Amino acid sequence: MSTIWPAMIGLGLLTFLTRFSFIALLERWQAPVIVQRALRFVPIAVLTAIIIPELVQRNGLLDIHPDNPRLLAGLVAALVAWKTKNVLMTIVVGMAVFWLLQLLFHLAP
């Protein structure tokens, strides 16, 4: 018998138990108000950490020039998100602007 199956089952159980432990423990524990307020900003911080480098870097170098289609499309998408609060519209407009700018500037992504 291959050693992969016991390893997969063991790691699956370990993953399940670590995640379940937080559910079981947090069910009985009420976080302080300051922790609850701080946790509201975690999704924004994580998304910002993922998105900003993609907008301002090209080929691993800082690129904040007006000929950067990712940065311009990201700024337009941020404006659409702020004005409409509509995720789908933000994605559609941001991608449309990005593709249009790529065509206009003849730039590779």
HUVEN-V23078 format. One record per residue. N is the residue number from 1. SS is DSSP state (H for helix, E for strand, - for the rest). PSI is psi as a letter, one per 30 degrees, with the letter a starting at -180 (none if undefined). OMEGA is omega in whole degrees, -180 to 180 (none if undefined). Layout:
n/ss/psi/omega
N/SS/PSI/OMEGA
N/SS/PSI/OMEGA
This chain:
n/ss/psi/omega
1/-/k/-179
2/-/l/179
3/H/f/-178
4/H/e/-178
5/H/e/176
6/H/e/179
7/H/e/180
8/H/e/180
9/H/e/180
10/H/e/179
11/H/e/176
12/H/e/177
13/H/e/179
14/H/e/178
15/H/e/180
16/H/e/-177
17/H/e/179
18/H/e/179
19/H/e/179
20/H/e/-180
21/H/e/178
22/H/e/178
23/H/e/-178
24/H/e/-178
25/H/e/-177
26/H/f/177
27/H/e/-178
28/H/f/-175
29/-/k/176
30/-/j/-179
31/-/k/176
32/-/l/-177
33/H/e/-179
34/H/e/177
35/H/e/179
36/H/e/178
37/H/e/-180
38/H/e/-178
39/H/f/177
40/-/f/-177
41/-/f/-179
42/H/e/180
43/H/e/179
44/H/e/-180
45/H/e/-179
46/H/e/179
47/H/e/178
48/H/e/180
49/H/f/178
50/H/e/-170
51/H/e/-174
52/H/e/177
53/H/e/178
54/H/f/-179
55/H/e/-172
56/H/g/178
57/E/k/173
58/E/k/-178
59/-/h/177
60/-/g/-179
61/E/k/178
62/E/k/-178
63/-/j/179
64/-/h/179
65/-/l/-179
66/-/f/178
67/-/g/177
68/-/j/-176
69/H/e/179
70/H/e/-179
71/H/e/-180
72/H/e/178
73/H/e/177
74/H/e/178
75/H/e/177
76/H/e/179
77/H/e/178
78/H/e/178
79/H/e/178
80/H/e/179
81/H/e/-179
82/H/e/-177
83/H/e/-172
84/H/f/-175
85/-/g/-177
86/-/j/-175
87/H/e/-178
88/H/e/179
89/H/e/178
90/H/e/-180
91/H/e/-177
92/H/e/-179
93/H/e/179
94/H/e/180
95/H/e/179
96/H/e/178
97/H/e/179
98/H/e/-180
99/H/e/179
100/H/e/179
101/H/e/176
102/H/e/178
103/H/e/-178
104/H/e/-177
105/H/f/-176
106/-/h/-179
107/-/k/173
108/-/l/-179
109/-/none/none
